[in-house]
């Protein structure tokens, strides 16, 4: 692998790591807020959803979105071979979370389309990283 390719790959990994870490922190913060009762969020938003309060969605947010984003951040920061797959998965989980949220409670915040875009960006970055890895494999064979 040429030096310029390594630098580009490393920049992509660092971008993924920062974006994923910020997403994980936001998800964990939102999860804790929901577990504490989400005092500023009307319960009426949950009408028609399978939830009576914000506890179950908050646990799901923290564990699945926060956890997968943290794994993505850690693997990308370390330059791990699994970073591409972890990032694609985390982006897919985040995008699905936002889509399910909008389907259940409607569009309520600018954060919903923002994080939907972050999820799609994570998927694209993960595929970019995967393609770089495949190119590396082909050029070394």
Backbone as a printed PyTorch tensor [residue, N CA C, xyz], in Angstrom:
tensor([[[  0.8500,  -1.1690,   0.0000],
         [  0.0000,   0.0000,   0.0000],
         [  0.9000,   1.2380,   0.0000]],

        [[  0.5740,   2.1670,  -0.8670],
         [  1.3500,   3.3990,  -0.9400],
         [  1.0470,   4.2790,   0.2700]],

        [[  1.9720,   5.1860,   0.5500],
         [  1.8320,   6.0940,   1.6860],
         [  0.5560,   6.9190,   1.5770]],

        [[  0.2520,   7.4240,   0.3890],
         [ -0.9540,   8.2520,   0.2240],
         [ -2.2150,   7.4470,   0.5060]],

        [[ -2.2220,   6.1590,   0.1330],
         [ -3.3770,   5.3040,   0.4160],
         [ -3.5200,   5.0670,   1.9170]],

        [[ -2.3880,   4.8440,   2.5970],
         [ -2.4270,   4.6330,   4.0390],
         [ -2.9340,   5.8610,   4.7620]],

        [[ -2.5000,   7.0550,   4.3100],
         [ -2.9510,   8.2990,   4.9490],
         [ -4.4440,   8.5240,   4.7260]],

        [[ -4.9180,   8.2290,   3.5200],
         [ -6.3460,   8.3790,   3.2370],
         [ -7.1590,   7.4060,   4.0810]],

        [[ -6.7030,   6.1750,   4.1610],
         [ -7.3970,   5.1790,   4.9850],
         [ -7.4090,   5.6140,   6.4430]],

        [[ -6.2910,   6.1110,   6.9270],
         [ -6.2000,   6.5260,   8.3270],
         [ -7.1210,   7.7170,   8.5900]],

        [[ -7.2160,   8.6450,   7.6430],
         [ -8.1430,   9.7760,   7.8000],
         [ -9.5930,   9.2870,   7.8790]],

        [[ -9.9260,   8.3200,   7.0540],
         [-11.2830,   7.7560,   7.0880],
         [-11.5380,   7.0880,   8.4330]],

        [[-10.5670,   6.3390,   8.9260],
         [-10.7230,   5.6870,  10.2370],
         [-10.8960,   6.7260,  11.3440]],

        [[-10.1270,   7.7770,  11.3140],
         [-10.2460,   8.8250,  12.3490],
         [-11.5910,   9.5370,  12.2560]],

        [[-12.0460,   9.8000,  11.0540],
         [-13.3610,  10.4320,  10.8650],
         [-14.4570,   9.5390,  11.4300]],

        [[-14.3950,   8.2590,  11.1150],
         [-15.3610,   7.3000,  11.6510],
         [-15.2970,   7.2850,  13.1720]],

        [[-14.0900,   7.2520,  13.7110],
         [-13.9350,   7.1730,  15.1660],
         [-14.5650,   8.3720,  15.8610]],

        [[-14.3210,   9.5610,  15.3480],
         [-14.8760,  10.7680,  15.9760],
         [-16.3880,  10.8010,  15.8280]],

        [[-16.8910,  10.5510,  14.6180],
         [-18.3390,  10.5720,  14.3800],
         [-19.0470,   9.5080,  15.2230]],

        [[-18.4800,   8.3320,  15.3020],
         [-19.0850,   7.2460,  16.0760],
         [-19.0330,   7.5250,  17.5770]],

        [[-17.9260,   8.0940,  18.0460],
         [-17.8160,   8.4140,  19.4760],
         [-18.8270,   9.4830,  19.8700]],

        [[-18.9980,  10.4980,  19.0280],
         [-20.0000,  11.5340,  19.3190],
         [-21.4120,  10.9480,  19.3030]],

        [[-21.6620,  10.0450,  18.3700],
         [-22.9760,   9.3890,  18.3000],
         [-23.2050,   8.5250,  19.5360]],

        [[-22.1900,   7.7770,  19.9560],
         [-22.3200,   6.9420,  21.1530],
         [-22.5950,   7.8020,  22.3850]],

        [[-21.8650,   8.8950,  22.5210],
         [-22.0640,   9.7800,  23.6740],
         [-23.4690,  10.3710,  23.6660]],

        [[-23.9420,  10.7800,  22.5070],
         [-25.2900,  11.3290,  22.3980],
         [-26.3380,  10.2780,  22.7330]],

        [[-26.1380,   9.0540,  22.2520],
         [-27.0930,   7.9740,  22.5140],
         [-27.1360,   7.6210,  23.9960]],

        [[-25.9850,   7.5430,  24.6200],
         [-25.9480,   7.2240,  26.0540],
         [-26.5820,   8.3620,  26.8590]],

        [[-26.2880,   9.6030,  26.4840],
         [-26.9130,  10.7450,  27.1660],
         [-28.4270,  10.7360,  27.0190]],

        [[-28.9060,  10.4790,  25.7900],
         [-30.3510,  10.3930,  25.5620],
         [-30.9760,   9.2370,  26.3120]],

        [[-30.2550,   8.1420,  26.3950],
         [-30.7300,   6.9750,  27.1220],
         [-30.8930,   7.2870,  28.6180]],

        [[-29.8890,   7.8990,  29.1790],
         [-29.9590,   8.2570,  30.6060],
         [-31.0940,   9.2440,  30.8710]],

        [[-31.2450,  10.2050,  29.9930],
         [-32.3320,  11.1760,  30.1330],
         [-33.6900,  10.4610,  30.1210]],

        [[-33.8570,   9.5240,  29.1930],
         [-35.1120,   8.7770,  29.1230],
         [-35.3310,   7.8830,  30.3290]],

        [[-34.2620,   7.2740,  30.8240],
         [-34.3870,   6.4100,  32.0080],
         [-34.7220,   7.2160,  33.2550]],

        [[-34.3200,   8.4740,  33.2730],
         [-34.6530,   9.3560,  34.3980],
         [-36.0420,   9.9700,  34.2590]],

        [[-36.7780,   9.5410,  33.2270],
         [-38.1610,   9.9680,  33.0830],
         [-38.4210,  10.9860,  31.9930]],

        [[-37.3910,  11.4750,  31.3300],
         [-37.5370,  12.4490,  30.2430],
         [-38.5410,  13.5380,  30.6060]],

        [[-38.2620,  14.3250,  31.6640],
         [-39.2520,  15.2730,  32.1710],
         [-39.7260,  16.3340,  31.1770]],

        [[-38.9190,  16.6700,  30.1860],
         [-39.3010,  17.7120,  29.2250],
         [-39.9760,  17.1580,  27.9670]],

        [[-40.1000,  15.8470,  27.8850],
         [-40.6720,  15.2190,  26.6910],
         [-42.0900,  14.7290,  27.0210]],

        [[-43.0940,  15.2190,  26.2900],
         [-44.4760,  14.8260,  26.5920],
         [-44.7130,  13.3220,  26.3890]],

        [[-45.3880,  12.7120,  27.3300],
         [-45.7520,  11.2840,  27.1900],
         [-46.7710,  11.0670,  26.0870]],

        [[-47.4870,  12.1270,  25.7280],
         [-48.4860,  12.0150,  24.6580],
         [-47.8370,  11.5680,  23.3460]],

        [[-46.5580,  11.8500,  23.1840],
         [-45.8690,  11.4420,  21.9660],
         [-45.8590,   9.9230,  21.8180]],

        [[-45.9940,   9.2210,  22.9140],
         [-45.9640,   7.7530,  22.8780],
         [-47.3250,   7.1370,  22.5540]],

        [[-48.3640,   7.9550,  22.5160],
         [-49.6970,   7.4220,  22.2010],
         [-49.6620,   6.7670,  20.8250]],

        [[-50.2130,   5.5670,  20.7500],
         [-50.2130,   4.8060,  19.5100],
         [-48.9640,   3.9580,  19.3280]],

        [[-48.0020,   4.1130,  20.2230],
         [-46.7940,   3.2840,  20.1730],
         [-46.9700,   2.1270,  21.1670]],

        [[-46.1160,   1.1370,  21.1210],
         [-46.2370,   0.0390,  22.0850],
         [-45.7050,   0.3820,  23.4820]],

        [[-45.2940,   1.6280,  23.7080],
         [-44.6420,   1.9980,  24.9660],
         [-45.5000,   2.9350,  25.8090]],

        [[-45.4940,   2.6920,  27.1300],
         [-46.2150,   3.5570,  28.0680],
         [-45.3240,   4.6800,  28.5930]],

        [[-44.0260,   4.4160,  28.6180],
         [-43.0700,   5.4320,  29.0610],
         [-41.7940,   5.2820,  28.2260]],

        [[-40.7730,   6.0500,  28.5740],
         [-39.5550,   6.0860,  27.7670],
         [-38.4780,   5.0990,  28.2040]],

        [[-38.7620,   4.2470,  29.1780],
         [-37.7170,   3.3590,  29.7120],
         [-37.2000,   2.3350,  28.6940]],

        [[-38.0950,   1.5930,  28.0640],
         [-37.6740,   0.5600,  27.1080],
         [-36.9830,   1.1880,  25.8910]],

        [[-37.5730,   2.2180,  25.2660],
         [-36.8490,   2.8370,  24.1490],
         [-35.4950,   3.4100,  24.5750]],

        [[-35.4140,   3.9200,  25.7860],
         [-34.1520,   4.4820,  26.2720],
         [-33.0930,   3.4050,  26.4540]],

        [[-33.4880,   2.2600,  26.9880],
         [-32.5480,   1.1410,  27.1110],
         [-32.0610,   0.6980,  25.7390]],

        [[-32.9890,   0.5860,  24.8030],
         [-32.6390,   0.1830,  23.4490],
         [-31.6770,   1.1910,  22.8260]],

        [[-31.9630,   2.4760,  22.9990],
         [-31.0990,   3.5300,  22.4690],
         [-29.6860,   3.4060,  23.0260]],

        [[-29.5780,   3.2910,  24.3320],
         [-28.2620,   3.2270,  24.9530],
         [-27.4790,   1.9830,  24.5900]],

        [[-28.1690,   0.8420,  24.6070],
         [-27.4710,  -0.4310,  24.3760],
         [-27.1540,  -0.6380,  22.8930]],

        [[-28.1500,  -0.4980,  22.0290],
         [-27.9150,  -0.8310,  20.6210],
         [-27.2410,   0.3050,  19.8520]],

        [[-27.8080,   1.5080,  19.9310],
         [-27.2140,   2.6260,  19.1910],
         [-25.8990,   3.0430,  19.8510]],

        [[-25.9370,   3.2540,  21.1650],
         [-24.7200,   3.6600,  21.8660],
         [-23.6380,   2.5990,  21.8240]],

        [[-24.0190,   1.3620,  22.0680],
         [-23.0450,   0.2770,  22.0800],
         [-22.4160,   0.0270,  20.7190]],

        [[-23.2390,  -0.0260,  19.6800],
         [-22.6860,  -0.2800,  18.3390],
         [-21.8190,   0.8880,  17.8730]],

        [[-22.2140,   2.1050,  18.2200],
         [-21.4000,   3.2660,  17.8440],
         [-20.0790,   3.2810,  18.6050]],

        [[-20.1020,   2.8600,  19.8570],
         [-18.8530,   2.7820,  20.6340],
         [-17.9080,   1.7350,  20.0490]],

        [[-18.4490,   0.5950,  19.6460],
         [-17.6210,  -0.4410,  19.0160],
         [-17.0390,   0.0860,  17.7040]],

        [[-17.8630,   0.7790,  16.9240],
         [-17.3840,   1.3720,  15.6790],
         [-16.2490,   2.3540,  15.9440]],

        [[-16.4280,   3.2090,  16.9340],
         [-15.3990,   4.1990,  17.2740],
         [-14.0930,   3.5210,  17.6880]],

        [[-14.2010,   2.5320,  18.5530],
         [-12.9990,   1.8640,  19.0650],
         [-12.2620,   1.1050,  17.9680]],

        [[-12.9860,   0.3790,  17.1370],
         [-12.3150,  -0.3940,  16.0890],
         [-11.6840,   0.5230,  15.0450]],

        [[-12.3700,   1.6050,  14.7120],
         [-11.8150,   2.5340,  13.7210],
         [-10.5920,   3.2580,  14.2770]],

        [[-10.6560,   3.7010,  15.5250],
         [ -9.5260,   4.4010,  16.1280],
         [ -8.2710,   3.5280,  16.1430]],

        [[ -8.4730,   2.2350,  16.4270],
         [ -7.3420,   1.3020,  16.4920],
         [ -6.9040,   0.8070,  15.1200]],

        [[ -7.6760,   1.1220,  14.0780],
         [ -7.3460,   0.6300,  12.7430],
         [ -7.6040,  -0.8530,  12.5920]],

        [[ -8.5450,  -1.3620,  13.3690],
         [ -8.8760,  -2.7840,  13.3810],
         [ -9.5030,  -3.2040,  12.0500]],

        [[ -9.2490,  -4.4420,  11.6530],
         [ -9.8050,  -4.9720,  10.4110],
         [-11.3300,  -5.0370,  10.4160]],

        [[-11.9340,  -5.0320,  11.5850],
         [-13.3900,  -5.1220,  11.6970],
         [-14.0770,  -3.7570,  11.7100]],

        [[-13.3120,  -2.6880,  11.5740],
         [-13.8800,  -1.3390,  11.6530],
         [-14.9270,  -1.0800,  10.5780]],

        [[-14.6840,  -1.5330,   9.3730],
         [-15.6450,  -1.2880,   8.2890],
         [-16.9930,  -1.9360,   8.6000]],

        [[-16.9710,  -3.2110,   8.9550],
         [-18.2170,  -3.9210,   9.2670],
         [-18.9020,  -3.3170,  10.4880]],

        [[-18.1290,  -2.9750,  11.5170],
         [-18.7040,  -2.3760,  12.7250],
         [-19.3680,  -1.0360,  12.4020]],

        [[-18.7640,  -0.2740,  11.5120],
         [-19.3100,   1.0350,  11.1520],
         [-20.5650,   0.8980,  10.3030]],

        [[-20.5500,  -0.0280,   9.3630],
         [-21.7520,  -0.2720,   8.5440],
         [-22.9020,  -0.7130,   9.4460]],

        [[-22.6190,  -1.6130,  10.3810],
         [-23.6640,  -2.0820,  11.3010],
         [-24.1710,  -0.9500,  12.1840]],

        [[-23.2610,  -0.1630,  12.7530],
         [-23.6690,   0.9370,  13.6310],
         [-24.4860,   1.9670,  12.8600]],

        [[-24.0770,   2.2780,  11.6450],
         [-24.8420,   3.2190,  10.8250],
         [-26.2220,   2.6820,  10.4910]],

        [[-26.3070,   1.3910,  10.2000],
         [-27.6050,   0.7710,   9.9240],
         [-28.5170,   0.7750,  11.1390]],

        [[-27.9530,   0.4780,  12.3020],
         [-28.7320,   0.4930,  13.5470],
         [-29.2350,   1.9040,  13.8430]],

        [[-28.3620,   2.8990,  13.6890],
         [-28.7590,   4.2890,  13.9360],
         [-29.8490,   4.7220,  12.9650]],

        [[-29.6890,   4.4040,  11.6890],
         [-30.6860,   4.7860,  10.6860],
         [-32.0270,   4.1100,  10.9610]],

        [[-31.9860,   2.8410,  11.3280],
         [-33.2190,   2.1150,  11.6530],
         [-33.8790,   2.6970,  12.9020]],

        [[-33.0680,   3.0710,  13.8980],
         [-33.5960,   3.6880,  15.1200],
         [-34.3490,   4.9670,  14.7810]],

        [[-33.7390,   5.8220,  13.9700],
         [-34.3750,   7.0960,  13.6130],
         [-35.6520,   6.8350,  12.8060]],

        [[-35.5950,   5.9180,  11.8610],
         [-36.7790,   5.6070,  11.0470],
         [-37.9170,   5.0740,  11.9160]],

        [[-37.6030,   4.1840,  12.8460],
         [-38.6330,   3.6400,  13.7440],
         [-39.1900,   4.7340,  14.6420]],

        [[-38.3260,   5.6030,  15.1300],
         [-38.7610,   6.6900,  16.0000],
         [-39.7220,   7.6240,  15.2570]],

        [[-39.3610,   8.0030,  14.0520],
         [-40.2230,   8.8930,  13.2660],
         [-41.5390,   8.1930,  12.9340]],

        [[-41.4880,   6.9000,  12.6340],
         [-42.7150,   6.1510,  12.3360],
         [-43.6390,   6.0890,  13.5510]],

        [[-43.0660,   5.9930,  14.7570],
         [-43.8830,   5.8420,  15.9640],
         [-44.3640,   7.1680,  16.5510]],

        [[-43.5070,   8.1650,  16.5810],
         [-43.8980,   9.4150,  17.2520],
         [-43.9360,  10.6190,  16.3230]],

        [[-43.5230,  10.4340,  15.0790],
         [-43.5160,  11.5340,  14.1270],
         [-42.2160,  12.3230,  14.2060]],

        [[-42.1090,  13.2700,  13.3050],
         [-40.9360,  14.1320,  13.2650],
         [-41.0870,  15.1890,  14.3530]],

        [[-40.2480,  15.1180,  15.3800],
         [-40.3780,  15.9850,  16.5510],
         [-39.1920,  16.9000,  16.7960]],

        [[-38.0480,  16.5860,  16.1640],
         [-36.8390,  17.3350,  16.4720],
         [-35.9200,  17.3540,  15.2540]],

        [[-35.1400,  18.4100,  15.1410],
         [-34.1310,  18.4810,  14.0830],
         [-33.0940,  17.3720,  14.2440]],

        [[-32.9890,  16.8090,  15.4450],
         [-32.0170,  15.7410,  15.6770],
         [-32.3650,  14.4690,  14.9160]],

        [[-33.6410,  14.2530,  14.6380],
         [-34.0270,  13.0380,  13.9200],
         [-33.4380,  13.0090,  12.5070]],

        [[-33.6790,  14.0240,  11.6600],
         [-33.0330,  13.9680,  10.3410],
         [-31.5110,  14.1170,  10.4190]],

        [[-31.0310,  14.8670,  11.3980],
         [-29.5860,  15.0120,  11.5580],
         [-28.9340,  13.6550,  11.7980]],

        [[-29.4510,  12.8950,  12.7740],
         [-28.8480,  11.5980,  13.0710],
         [-29.1970,  10.5420,  12.0260]],

        [[-30.3010,  10.7230,  11.3110],
         [-30.5520,   9.8580,  10.1610],
         [-29.4490,  10.0430,   9.1290]],

        [[-29.0640,  11.2970,   8.9060],
         [-27.9630,  11.5970,   7.9900],
         [-26.6340,  11.0670,   8.4980]],

        [[-26.4260,  11.1530,   9.8080],
         [-25.1970,  10.6010,  10.3970],
         [-25.1440,   9.0960,  10.1650]],

        [[-26.2780,   8.4230,  10.3360],
         [-26.3160,   6.9760,  10.1060],
         [-25.9700,   6.6130,   8.6700]],

        [[-26.5340,   7.3400,   7.7200],
         [-26.2380,   7.0810,   6.3070],
         [-24.7630,   7.3740,   6.0160]],

        [[-24.2380,   8.4470,   6.6070],
         [-22.8250,   8.7850,   6.4370],
         [-21.9320,   7.6870,   6.9970]],

        [[-22.3000,   7.1500,   8.1560],
         [-21.5110,   6.0580,   8.7390],
         [-21.5070,   4.8390,   7.8190]],

        [[-22.6430,   4.5240,   7.2470],
         [-22.7190,   3.3900,   6.3140],
         [-21.7880,   3.6410,   5.1240]],

        [[-21.8480,   4.8380,   4.5580],
         [-21.0020,   5.1700,   3.4060],
         [-19.5170,   5.1120,   3.7710]],

        [[-19.1540,   5.6500,   4.9310],
         [-17.7570,   5.5990,   5.3640],
         [-17.3010,   4.1620,   5.6060]],

        [[-18.1800,   3.3440,   6.1640],
         [-17.8510,   1.9390,   6.3840],
         [-17.6020,   1.2120,   5.0740]],

        [[-18.4470,   1.4620,   4.0820],
         [-18.2260,   0.8330,   2.7800],
         [-16.9580,   1.3490,   2.1170]],

        [[-16.6680,   2.6320,   2.2930],
         [-15.4290,   3.1980,   1.7640],
         [-14.2130,   2.5060,   2.3830]],

        [[-14.2740,   2.3200,   3.6830],
         [-13.1780,   1.6480,   4.3870],
         [-13.0530,   0.1990,   3.9280]],

        [[-14.1810,  -0.4420,   3.7080],
         [-14.1870,  -1.8360,   3.2460],
         [-13.5670,  -1.9450,   1.8540]],

        [[-13.9220,  -1.0100,   0.9750],
         [-13.3560,  -1.0180,  -0.3730],
         [-11.8570,  -0.7930,  -0.3320]],

        [[-11.3990,   0.1040,   0.5560],
         [ -9.9590,   0.3270,   0.7210],
         [ -9.2610,  -0.9560,   1.1530]],

        [[ -9.8790,  -1.6790,   2.0780],
         [ -9.2850,  -2.9240,   2.5770],
         [ -9.2250,  -3.9720,   1.4700]],

        [[-10.2750,  -4.0520,   0.6560],
         [-10.2730,  -5.0130,  -0.4490],
         [ -9.2160,  -4.6500,  -1.4820]],

        [[ -9.0470,  -3.3590,  -1.7540],
         [ -8.0030,  -2.9160,  -2.6770],
         [ -6.6220,  -3.2830,  -2.1440]],

        [[ -6.4310,  -3.1100,  -0.8350],
         [ -5.1530,  -3.4730,  -0.2120],
         [ -4.8840,  -4.9570,  -0.3830]],

        [[ -5.9180,  -5.7590,  -0.1840],
         [ -5.7660,  -7.2070,  -0.2870],
         [ -5.3960,  -7.5970,  -1.7150]],

        [[ -6.0760,  -7.0010,  -2.7000],
         [ -5.8130,  -7.3210,  -4.1010],
         [ -4.4080,  -6.8900,  -4.5260]],

        [[ -3.9830,  -5.7260,  -4.0400],
         [ -2.6620,  -5.2350,  -4.4700],
         [ -1.5210,  -6.0070,  -3.7980]],

        [[ -1.7900,  -6.6510,  -2.6690],
         [ -0.7430,  -7.4160,  -1.9950],
         [ -0.6650,  -8.8540,  -2.4850]],

        [[ -1.6970,  -9.2830,  -3.1980],
         [ -1.7230, -10.6830,  -3.6690],
         [ -0.9020, -10.8760,  -4.9150]]])
